[in-house]
Amino acid sequence: MSKLRLPVALVFLAFLVFGASAMAAENPAKMSTDSDSTLGVSTTLSQSAVFAAFLSDVNGGADANTAISISNIVIAPPKISGISTPDLNDTQGPITGYFYGNDGSSYVYKTSDNPSVGSGLDEAGELGPGGTWAVFMSEILGTMGVDNFIGFGWFVADFDAVAGTYTNFFT
């Protein structure tokens, strides 16, 4: 058995090295050929996302609720420390929330459909550069007629960089 370990390990190592190189070569978006830039190819699809591991809205926020803060953290300058950033130019846009309940339910919320929920959005439901959207989970789900939710969610922003926090309150 010990005689077999070395050849198997070498085959695995060769596959790991050559297989990873072959996969990277097939997907040039993962590689940069520009020697002075790590952003020489497109690194954004004009969207960024944050994950919230635990979101709650129990009895319309009376028993449990989640306070959510989503921030637009980029105003992409033409150059960052001498690195060309032609693809970082989407500085404003709406946010879409994808919520998955522990009971198998799922909901989608778009700020562009209801910009008056929470605070910090413009009249089109977009979050501008340096802005923060503050909202309660009960406000979001209330627009859909949902009073009880426990689960997780993704917030996908239609701009280049997003940051978010959330805090759960239980009464």
MOGI-V561552 format. One line per field, one symbol per residue. phi: phi as a letter, one per 20 degrees, with the letter a starting at -180 (. if undefined). psi: psi as a letter, one per 20 degrees, with the letter a starting at -180 (. if undefined). Layout:
# MOGI-V561552
phi = ???
psi = ???
This chain:
# MOGI-V561552
phi = .ffeffffffffffffffffffffffdffecceffdbedfcfdbdmcbbcddfbcbbdlmnfdbbdeccddedccffgcdlnefcfeecedbrfcddddcefenfbbccdffebfefmcoeefenddegmecedbegffffffdmddcbcrcaddddebfbccbcbcedcd
psi = hhhhgghgggggggggghghgghhhhniiiqpiohjpikirpjqkkqqqqpohoqqnplkihhqqpppopqojpnorhqokjppmhimioiqrrpppopoqijiqqqppphhhmiipbqiqaijkqorpjrpopqqhhgghhijkpipppbrrpopplrhpqqqrqpppp.
